[in-house]
C-alpha cells in the first residue's frame, strides 16, 4: 500500500484519510484482547502490588490496598477527592461508540464510590502513520460527548504513538468523606443488586471472530455506552452499605473483592443474574475469551460452585467493559431500591444474591430456588465437583444450530451416541485441548489446519476450513497456516494441500 500511494513513513509522510478504511473500521481486529479483557490478570497484579510499600498518609481514606474502584483523598473536613484512571483497547468496531464506552467506563469508578465526577484527562495510544486521523477524532468526540452528559469537563490529556489502539480517562470527582461507599461495608443479611446485564466480554470476543449476532452486538454496545449516573443516585438514596462496579475481573472477581474486604459470605444466584442476548449460546459453544479463564483462577480461592454448569461459571467470570454497579443494600430496602432502579431506566437491574454471615470472605454460587436458611452453610461444608475441575471449558450441550452433522465430524470432534468410557475421556480431553486458553480460538484453528495438512486428514481439513471461514479467518491466513503444515509434512503434504485447497 505504501508503494502504491508513494508514501514514506520514515520521512514523516503518512497515508491520507482516503487511503484507509474510514467508512467501515474494524477496530477490534487491530487488538489482541478487546475492552477490559486487556487488563493484567488479578492474580498477577496482586502479586506485583503486594511488594509495594503501604500508603501511610492519614489523608488517604481509600487506597489500592483494598482493590476498590477509586482512591479517596481528604482535602478538608467536609471534602475529599475521588480519583481513578481506566484505559482499554477497543471493544466495538465503531470509533465514536468506543470513545463513549471508554468515558462511561472511566467515570463509573467515581459513581461506584458514591462520588460526583468533575474533570477528566484523556489518555490515547494511536498510530496516525497507519490509521486514519478521522477514527481518532471520532473516538475523542464520543468520549467528550459522554463526559458532557455526565457533567464532566475534559481539561487535557496525553497521547502515545503506538500500533495498538488504547483509550481511556483519568477522572477526578468529589465526595463527602463521611459518605464514601466502599467495597468493605457489606453486612450479613444484605441483598446484592446488579444494575446491568453481563456478557460484554464474550460478545466482544464473538464479534471479533465473526460469530456474534447483530442483536447481541447492539445490546452489548447499548449497555456499555450507558452511564451509571442514575444507578449511583439510587444507590446513595438507598443508603447502600457497599458497592463496586463490575468490569475487567468479572462478576465473581469483583464480588470476591467485596466479600473479602467486608468479611462476609455471599450467595450468588446464578439463575437470577441478568445476561445479555446470545451470551448463553456463545458460552455453551465454547466461545470464551482467555480473560474469563484467568478470572476464574483468581475467584476459585473464594468460590464454591454448587451444580453450576461450566459455561455459566465462565459467564460469571467474563471480563466486563463499562459494566453495572453491584451494591449491597439492607434486605428491608431491596424491593424499593430495585423498583427505583427500574424507574431510573436500569431495566435489567436484579437482585442476584445476598450476604449470609461473617467470614473471611466466601462466595457460594447456586440456584436461587435451592436457597434455604442453611444453604450457604451446607454448601460450605462440601467442595462441589465444579471447583475440583480445572478452569477449562468442557463442552456443555450445544444449541441446535451448533450441532455437527455426521459427515462433518473429524478426528478432533466429539463423538456422540453410545461412547465407551475411553471415548468419553478422549472427548473431554479434546474439548479441553480445543478450548481457548493462552492461545485463542483463532490461533488454535489455524494450528489445526496446519496439522490437518501435515497428517493429511481430509475430514479434519474439510471441517476446519469451513469453521475457519465462519470465524472470519482470511484466505491468506489459511494458506499460510497450510504451508506450515507442508513444511513439516513434506512432499506428500504439499500434494495433499494442492489437491484439496479451496479454489
ABEGO torsion letter per residue (X at the ends): XAAAAGBBAAAGBBBBAAABBAABBBAAAABABBEAAABBBAAAAAAAAAABBBBABAABABBAAAGBABBBBBABAABBBBBBBBBBBBABABAAAAAAAAAAAAAAAAAAAGBBBABBBBBBBBBAAABBAAAAAAAAAAAAAAAAAAGBBBAEEBBBBBABBBBBBBBBBBBBAAABBBAAABBBGBBBBBABBBGAAAAAAAAAAGABBAAAAAAAAAAAABBAAAAAAAAAAAGBABBBBBBAAEAAAAAAAAAAAAGBBBBBBAAABBBBBGAAAAAAAGBBBAAAAAAAAAAAAABBBBGBBAAAAAAAABBBBGBBBBBBBBAAAAAAAAAAAAAAGBAABBBAEBBABBBAGBBBBBBAAABBAAAAAAAAABBBAAAABBBBBBBBBBBAAABBBAAABBAABBBBEBBBAAAAAAAAAAAAAABBBABBAAAAAAAAAAAAAAAGBAAAAAAAAAAAAAAGBBAAAAAAAAAAAAAAAEAAAAAAAAAABBX
